[in-house]
Amino acid sequence: MIDENLKFIYREAKAKPDETLYGHTYELLNQYKLIKNFGYLRENLLNLLEVTCVYHDIGKLNPIFQERIRKNSRFNPEKEVGHNILSAYLVNYFIELKGKEKEIVIASILNHHNYVSNYDVIAEQKFLIEENLSNINEQYLKIDNAVFNENVIKSIRGRSATKLKSIRKNNDYIKIKGLLHKCDYSASAHTNCELENNFLMDMMNNLGYEWREIQEYCLENHNENAVITGSTGLGKTEASLLWAGNSKVFYVLPLRTAINAMFRRIRDEIIQMDYMDKIGLLHGETASVYLSDDKSSKEEVLESEKFFEYYDRTRNMSLPITIATPDQLFDFVFKYPGYELKLATFSYSKIIIDEIQAYSPDILAYTIYAIKRINTLGGRFAIFTATLAPFVRDLLLEEIEGETKIKFKEAVFLTDIKRHNMKIVEQRITAEYIFDEIKSTDIETCLIVMNTVKDAQNIYERLKELSIEGRYDVDLNLLHARFTVQDRAKKEEQILKDGKKIHYLKGIQTIWVTTQIVEASLDIDFDLLFTELSELLGLFQRFGRCFRKREKINDRPNVYVFTEIDDKYLTGSSYGFIDKGLHMLSKEALIDKGNGIITEKEKVDMINKYFTMEKLRSRRDSEFLEEYRKRYEYIDDLNVEELDFNEVKKRFRNIISFKVIPESIYTQDYKVAELRDNIEEVEQLIKMVSYEKEKKDLRVSLIKLKNELNDYTLSVDPSFIYNADLIEIGGEKIYIVNNKYNNEVGLTREKSEESITI
């Protein structure tokens, strides 16, 4: 693959101040061997990847680069051309490939860095490129000038440059370039780019379960794409893992709370031991969860070493099983520079998508586009849900010009247990109605789900007043997204206990007022549910938090659905976030069904009847499909590398949020000021120390301090930060808001009295 003369040259030259070009390339080839041995790439592409790894950094032979490395000086664009561009020219001399294969290798090497517009440099800096290349040949390669001129300097011309640009859409190019990135990053970090999943099936079998019908189906169809609809309590999680088997697995859930719970469940109940080389979770607070859950040695040095190794494996997507949010995985649809790494990794992976019914039109568009691209490159997917709308199925099957038609097997598994007796209340939800119903029952636990935080706070406050006025003792609680991290964590822990009646000796009725954050993957089981209507998919998810696995044996309602909501929350209004068309179809379906027992089959039948593509298209008041199409077409039309990564992170989610600390906490809690000082002190120490282990220990300390500070924060929409003070702590921007806050009701829209000026 590489001649002895070039090996010698690689040993003499530097890739980094502390590593030779030979050493770095050797590490890359070790990563290549992992991919080869795991069978992740077909034979003809393995040769292309090996060649690409060998020659990707040959441009670092540039004497200017070597001098800059020795002197630790900065890149000067007037004298030096990026090594990736020079490598793309030089590789022409050393390879015998032709046609598209040659173009794939050259383009992968050319684009493995994007510090500048590579194609603009090729077009505009021909003389500087020639000068740099000639210097490399004169000092290192010593190839005959005529041969070098013809095979290197003139190798990339106008027409060939155009081909190199167009090849970026080629699927084989995406795999080679993506895996080059993967090998390169892992070689630089001196860690393995992939860890093999050779354990999951053994661990599943060690559970000793007798597999149910849904699980047997997933075992039998593990080589197929699948869309599985199943009732709560049938074992969809186990079924999904059996479908995944001993493959590389990504498990996708929409909410961090659900992800953390799933990560801990699989880690603690299935994997149990040596989890750091088997499973990870990927979202914005990964480091925080890892450090708070740390089960490794208590010695600080070992802890920091293990933490960074585990954290890097997670971020590099090297672990066999990764639990993640859609934005962490599917942002590749925006085709930012380097996006190929994720897509190439998914090409040999299995993707499990849970709770897809919770996706907004934009996230659904990105997810379906991602699924189709992954499937085209060889990856497989399985969607597991309790409620799948027919129009989502149609969007999956939709044929779009230039795309490969997606195929999947579909199955429905429903329990015969009658769990819910529904009462439809054609009015707005009120605390008075709820209070009267609760007083007349002997239930222990009651869940109330509102569509907005503000309405949840109002219902909570009014229920508290009614219980005081009526001298009726209840255990009343409130949970929504506008509590600080530490207050919300305590509440989530308590609702899980109350929802499972763990150590249940309260002796009075327990009531939780919540928002839709309880819809996804929370294993809670309340006796009674009162809920506003959003739309059927979300509604039936809420049903799953009441009588989760129990049978309803009496004829008294255990779920109350209030069909009327404030019009301002429906799309078409400036505040609207609930699709009006879906809401109206849902109301029509409920009234058509009427009060009484509603079986799992009837729920599926209602969705299949009312949430069709035909009905949705007929609703002029629905914006769902229009928004979906707009987002899908936008990413489909995007050119490769049109957006940078920072812009992508802003665009992926339709809701922009800001991290804030309530002013009352910031000014009155001494711990916040202490943490801020400690963070600044540790940041200064990190700059001063040179010993690597000490630096790592300090970095872990810094993360822990930031996590502690994060406990006092919460995320809000932009309307909260108007006139708020902005501070920066540990490199992170945080707003100080003067809205009222306490750990009982959370952050309100009301301003603190002391902040009001006359």
Secondary structure as UniProt FT lines:
FT   HELIX           4..12
FT   STRAND          14..16
FT   TURN            17..18
FT   STRAND          19..20
FT   HELIX           21..37
FT   TURN            38..39
FT   HELIX           43..55
FT   TURN            56..57
FT   HELIX           58..61
FT   HELIX           63..71
FT   TURN            77..79
FT   HELIX           83..94
FT   HELIX           99..110
FT   TURN            111..112
FT   HELIX           118..124
FT   HELIX           126..136
FT   HELIX           137..141
FT   HELIX           145..148
FT   HELIX           149..153
FT   HELIX           158..166
FT   HELIX           167..169
FT   HELIX           171..189
FT   HELIX           200..206
FT   HELIX           213..220
FT   TURN            221..223
FT   STRAND          226..230
FT   TURN            232..233
FT   HELIX           236..244
FT   STRAND          248..252
FT   HELIX           256..265
FT   HELIX           266..271
FT   HELIX           275..277
FT   STRAND          279..282
FT   TURN            284..285
FT   HELIX           286..292
FT   HELIX           300..315
FT   TURN            316..317
FT   STRAND          321..324
FT   HELIX           326..329
FT   HELIX           330..334
FT   TURN            337..339
FT   HELIX           340..346
FT   TURN            347..348
FT   STRAND          349..354
FT   HELIX           356..358
FT   HELIX           361..377
FT   STRAND          380..385
FT   HELIX           390..397
FT   TURN            401..402
FT   STRAND          409..413
FT   STRAND          420..425
FT   HELIX           431..439
FT   STRAND          445..449
FT   HELIX           453..469
FT   TURN            470..471
FT   STRAND          474..478
FT   HELIX           485..500
FT   TURN            501..503
FT   STRAND          509..514
FT   HELIX           516..518
FT   STRAND          528..532
FT   HELIX           536..543
FT   TURN            544..545
FT   STRAND          559..562
FT   HELIX           567..569
FT   TURN            571..572
FT   TURN            574..575
FT   HELIX           580..593
FT   STRAND          596..598
FT   HELIX           600..610
FT   HELIX           613..618
FT   TURN            620..621
FT   HELIX           624..637
FT   TURN            640..641
FT   HELIX           645..652
FT   STRAND          658..662
FT   HELIX           663..668
FT   HELIX           670..688
FT   HELIX           692..710
FT   TURN            711..712
FT   STRAND          714..716
FT   HELIX           718..721
FT   TURN            722..723
FT   STRAND          725..729
FT   TURN            730..731
FT   STRAND          732..737
FT   STRAND          739..742
FT   TURN            743..745
FT   STRAND          746..751
FT   HELIX           753..755
//
